[in-house]
Amino acid sequence: MPRAQSPAEHLRRPGYTPANTAVGRRGQHTRDRIIDSAARLFAAHGFQGTSIDAIARDVGGSRATVYQYFAGKDEIFIELTRRGEQAVLEHVDRLHGLGPDADGVRSLRRWVRDGAKLYDRYAMVFLEFPGVGHAADLPPTDAAAVAGRYTDLFAQRLRDAGVVGIAPADAAAALLRITHMVNLYRHRRMFELPSATKTSDSLAVAMQLLLFPQTPDEALTTVVPARAGARLHEVPAAVAAEPDPDPSAVSPVRQDILAAGSALFAEHGFGDVGMADIAGAAGVSRATLYRHFAGKAEIFSELTGWTALEGGHLCTELHALASRGGSEKQLRTWLARYVHFHRNYRGVIRSWYDGSLEPGLAATVGRGLVPYRAAALALVSQARLPANLDPAVAAAIVLAVLGRMSERPASSDHETDYDTATLMATVLNRALRLN
């Protein structure tokens, strides 16, 4: 007996695709508007926080309007991802003319500016790219394969351009992760970044130096003039780290629960982990779990506190290192310790940016990020920044390197935290002229 159609299936236009001219231009326009509205709402409220009703209201129609073209949110998101992935590959294909001269700076600047527009349109798609974001509760897509093709194509462009002193694959991974993360910070109005145009221009200068540190200042300023008021006039004071709590105050059971939650958040993301999952991983009953924590947000909040505590001590050390003008070797040693810390707490740190956190956690996360930015600005104050590189953008680049280059996948069985730290130091030194 044939299955009865659901109301959504009955309403949705059969066989509708962008190439189906039988439906007409008006139908295509409506479909495009639905995807555009969903893209904005997903970016602002997350996938789970956006309803079909909200999309319909934004389009100016009804649920029936949306269901004429899509079976539900999953189908809308998959189509959005398909378009975003195609746009990403076309974007990297337009990158030509790189080099250590004004023409090369001009080509990279144009590409970075286009990338900022692309990010604003497809922010949720970028959050699925490995090494860039970590979005939860989303329909399965082929983002990892597309991200791999994107990086490979970019690395080939760098080989063709004659990039030296850093492996093209490493330079490609660094540039792509940094530009995407800085755009994410700007998109979410984090770290007091300037406008999209000003941020892109500063980012283009830093990425030009990452690829071609021999680029003369005249070539940089010819394309990106220095802007008034974009100087760091005062080194921010270090944020005092909280005193260490008494470890004996945390029971072994509570420690097991926190460790299980941290591991699960790292593997699956905050949104895809339930309390039953945490109880099973910790080896406790749900009743025991709920005696310690009211919900996963409370577990995440406590984990954030521990992450902020340990990270705060590291930030204090980085601030002191920057203030006394530490050597490159000292920076690499600090970065190696940071890499180890980041990998231990990556589930929490990733979730700070994945767009799926509950509103009540925003204040906790914000407090955790304050010492990182203060330390980054202190480090930037010691750099020989070009006059057209905004210090706020430079600090965001430091934070992007800490947040994403520390997750670099091992290239061999013998790679160590110090190896990863060495790459991170190389990226910072080239892009920001730290040494």
DAGICOR-V664062 format. One record per backbone hydrogen bond with DSSP energy under -1.0 kcal/mol. CO is the residue of the C=O (numbers start at 0). NH is the residue of the N-H. E is the energy in kcal/mol with one decimal. If there is no record, write none. Layout:
co:CO nh:NH e:E
co:CO nh:NH e:E
//
This chain:
co:5 nh:9 e:-2.5
co:6 nh:10 e:-2.0
co:7 nh:11 e:-2.3
co:12 nh:15 e:-1.1
co:16 nh:19 e:-2.0
co:18 nh:20 e:-1.5
co:19 nh:22 e:-1.1
co:23 nh:27 e:-1.8
co:24 nh:28 e:-2.6
co:25 nh:29 e:-2.2
co:26 nh:30 e:-2.4
co:27 nh:31 e:-2.4
co:28 nh:32 e:-2.2
co:29 nh:33 e:-2.1
co:30 nh:34 e:-2.0
co:31 nh:35 e:-2.7
co:32 nh:36 e:-2.6
co:33 nh:37 e:-2.5
co:34 nh:38 e:-2.4
co:35 nh:39 e:-1.9
co:36 nh:40 e:-2.5
co:37 nh:41 e:-3.1
co:38 nh:42 e:-1.9
co:39 nh:43 e:-1.9
co:40 nh:44 e:-3.0
co:41 nh:45 e:-2.3
co:46 nh:49 e:-1.3
co:50 nh:54 e:-2.0
co:51 nh:55 e:-2.7
co:52 nh:56 e:-2.6
co:53 nh:57 e:-2.2
co:54 nh:58 e:-2.0
co:55 nh:59 e:-1.5
co:55 nh:60 e:-2.8
co:61 nh:65 e:-1.6
co:62 nh:66 e:-2.7
co:63 nh:67 e:-1.0
co:65 nh:68 e:-1.6
co:65 nh:69 e:-2.0
co:67 nh:12 e:-4.5
co:71 nh:75 e:-1.7
co:72 nh:76 e:-3.0
co:73 nh:77 e:-2.5
co:74 nh:78 e:-1.9
co:75 nh:79 e:-2.5
co:76 nh:80 e:-2.9
co:77 nh:81 e:-2.4
co:78 nh:82 e:-2.2
co:79 nh:83 e:-2.7
co:80 nh:84 e:-3.1
co:81 nh:85 e:-1.8
co:82 nh:86 e:-2.4
co:83 nh:87 e:-2.4
co:84 nh:88 e:-2.1
co:85 nh:89 e:-2.1
co:86 nh:90 e:-2.0
co:87 nh:91 e:-2.0
co:88 nh:92 e:-1.5
co:91 nh:94 e:-1.4
co:100 nh:104 e:-2.4
co:101 nh:105 e:-2.5
co:102 nh:106 e:-2.2
co:103 nh:107 e:-2.3
co:104 nh:108 e:-2.7
co:105 nh:109 e:-2.2
co:106 nh:110 e:-2.0
co:107 nh:111 e:-2.7
co:108 nh:112 e:-2.6
co:109 nh:113 e:-2.3
co:110 nh:114 e:-2.0
co:111 nh:115 e:-1.8
co:112 nh:116 e:-1.6
co:113 nh:117 e:-2.2
co:114 nh:118 e:-2.5
co:115 nh:119 e:-2.2
co:116 nh:120 e:-1.5
co:117 nh:121 e:-2.3
co:121 nh:125 e:-1.9
co:122 nh:126 e:-1.4
co:124 nh:127 e:-1.5
co:125 nh:128 e:-1.8
co:126 nh:134 e:-1.1
co:128 nh:131 e:-2.1
co:128 nh:132 e:-2.0
co:141 nh:145 e:-1.9
co:142 nh:146 e:-3.0
co:143 nh:147 e:-2.1
co:144 nh:148 e:-2.2
co:145 nh:149 e:-2.8
co:146 nh:150 e:-2.5
co:147 nh:151 e:-2.5
co:148 nh:152 e:-2.7
co:149 nh:153 e:-2.2
co:150 nh:154 e:-2.7
co:151 nh:155 e:-2.0
co:152 nh:156 e:-1.8
co:153 nh:157 e:-1.9
co:154 nh:158 e:-2.2
co:155 nh:159 e:-2.5
co:156 nh:160 e:-1.5
co:157 nh:162 e:-2.1
co:158 nh:161 e:-1.2
co:166 nh:170 e:-2.8
co:167 nh:171 e:-2.7
co:168 nh:172 e:-2.2
co:169 nh:173 e:-2.6
co:170 nh:174 e:-2.8
co:171 nh:175 e:-2.5
co:172 nh:176 e:-2.3
co:173 nh:177 e:-2.7
co:174 nh:178 e:-2.5
co:175 nh:179 e:-2.1
co:176 nh:180 e:-2.4
co:177 nh:181 e:-2.8
co:178 nh:182 e:-1.9
co:179 nh:183 e:-1.8
co:180 nh:184 e:-2.6
co:181 nh:185 e:-2.4
co:182 nh:186 e:-3.0
co:183 nh:187 e:-2.1
co:184 nh:189 e:-3.1
co:185 nh:188 e:-1.6
co:194 nh:198 e:-3.0
co:195 nh:199 e:-2.5
co:196 nh:200 e:-2.4
co:197 nh:201 e:-2.2
co:198 nh:202 e:-2.6
co:199 nh:203 e:-2.5
co:200 nh:204 e:-1.7
co:201 nh:205 e:-2.2
co:202 nh:206 e:-2.6
co:203 nh:207 e:-2.1
co:204 nh:208 e:-1.9
co:205 nh:209 e:-2.0
co:206 nh:210 e:-2.0
co:207 nh:211 e:-3.5
co:211 nh:214 e:-2.2
co:215 nh:219 e:-1.4
co:216 nh:220 e:-2.9
co:217 nh:221 e:-1.6
co:218 nh:222 e:-1.0
co:219 nh:223 e:-2.9
co:226 nh:229 e:-1.1
co:245 nh:248 e:-2.3
co:246 nh:249 e:-1.6
co:250 nh:254 e:-2.4
co:251 nh:255 e:-2.3
co:252 nh:256 e:-2.2
co:253 nh:257 e:-2.5
co:254 nh:258 e:-2.6
co:255 nh:259 e:-2.4
co:256 nh:260 e:-2.7
co:257 nh:261 e:-2.6
co:258 nh:262 e:-2.2
co:259 nh:263 e:-2.4
co:260 nh:264 e:-2.7
co:261 nh:265 e:-1.9
co:262 nh:266 e:-1.9
co:263 nh:267 e:-3.0
co:264 nh:268 e:-1.7
co:269 nh:272 e:-1.2
co:273 nh:277 e:-1.8
co:274 nh:278 e:-2.6
co:275 nh:279 e:-2.3
co:276 nh:280 e:-2.4
co:277 nh:281 e:-2.3
co:278 nh:282 e:-1.0
co:278 nh:283 e:-2.2
co:284 nh:288 e:-2.4
co:285 nh:289 e:-2.6
co:286 nh:290 e:-1.1
co:288 nh:292 e:-2.5
co:294 nh:298 e:-1.4
co:295 nh:299 e:-3.0
co:296 nh:300 e:-2.5
co:297 nh:301 e:-2.1
co:298 nh:302 e:-2.5
co:299 nh:303 e:-2.7
co:300 nh:304 e:-1.9
co:301 nh:305 e:-2.1
co:302 nh:306 e:-2.8
co:303 nh:307 e:-3.1
co:304 nh:308 e:-2.1
co:305 nh:309 e:-2.5
co:306 nh:310 e:-2.9
co:307 nh:311 e:-2.3
co:308 nh:312 e:-1.5
co:309 nh:313 e:-1.7
co:310 nh:314 e:-2.7
co:311 nh:315 e:-2.2
co:312 nh:316 e:-1.8
co:313 nh:317 e:-2.4
co:314 nh:318 e:-2.7
co:315 nh:319 e:-2.1
co:316 nh:320 e:-2.6
co:317 nh:321 e:-2.9
co:318 nh:322 e:-2.4
co:319 nh:323 e:-1.7
co:320 nh:325 e:-2.5
co:321 nh:324 e:-1.4
co:326 nh:330 e:-2.0
co:327 nh:331 e:-2.5
co:328 nh:332 e:-2.2
co:329 nh:333 e:-2.3
co:330 nh:334 e:-2.9
co:331 nh:335 e:-2.2
co:332 nh:336 e:-1.6
co:333 nh:337 e:-2.3
co:334 nh:338 e:-2.8
co:335 nh:339 e:-1.8
co:336 nh:340 e:-2.1
co:337 nh:341 e:-3.3
co:338 nh:342 e:-2.3
co:339 nh:343 e:-1.4
co:340 nh:344 e:-1.6
co:344 nh:348 e:-2.4
co:345 nh:349 e:-2.9
co:346 nh:350 e:-1.4
co:347 nh:351 e:-1.0
co:349 nh:352 e:-2.0
co:357 nh:360 e:-2.2
co:358 nh:361 e:-1.5
co:360 nh:364 e:-2.4
co:361 nh:365 e:-2.7
co:362 nh:366 e:-2.2
co:363 nh:367 e:-1.6
co:364 nh:368 e:-1.4
co:368 nh:372 e:-1.8
co:369 nh:373 e:-2.0
co:370 nh:374 e:-2.3
co:371 nh:375 e:-2.4
co:372 nh:376 e:-2.7
co:373 nh:377 e:-1.9
co:374 nh:378 e:-2.2
co:375 nh:379 e:-2.4
co:376 nh:380 e:-1.9
co:378 nh:381 e:-1.2
co:379 nh:382 e:-1.6
co:382 nh:384 e:-1.1
co:385 nh:388 e:-1.8
co:389 nh:393 e:-2.3
co:390 nh:394 e:-2.7
co:391 nh:395 e:-1.8
co:392 nh:396 e:-2.0
co:393 nh:397 e:-1.9
co:394 nh:398 e:-2.2
co:395 nh:399 e:-2.3
co:396 nh:400 e:-2.4
co:397 nh:401 e:-2.4
co:398 nh:402 e:-2.7
co:399 nh:403 e:-2.3
co:400 nh:404 e:-1.2
co:403 nh:406 e:-1.3
co:404 nh:407 e:-1.4
co:411 nh:414 e:-1.2
co:415 nh:419 e:-1.9
co:416 nh:420 e:-2.5
co:417 nh:421 e:-2.2
co:418 nh:422 e:-1.8
co:419 nh:423 e:-2.4
co:420 nh:424 e:-2.7
co:421 nh:425 e:-2.3
co:422 nh:426 e:-2.4
co:423 nh:427 e:-2.4
co:424 nh:428 e:-2.9
co:425 nh:429 e:-2.3
co:426 nh:430 e:-2.7
co:427 nh:431 e:-2.4
co:432 nh:383 e:-2.2
//
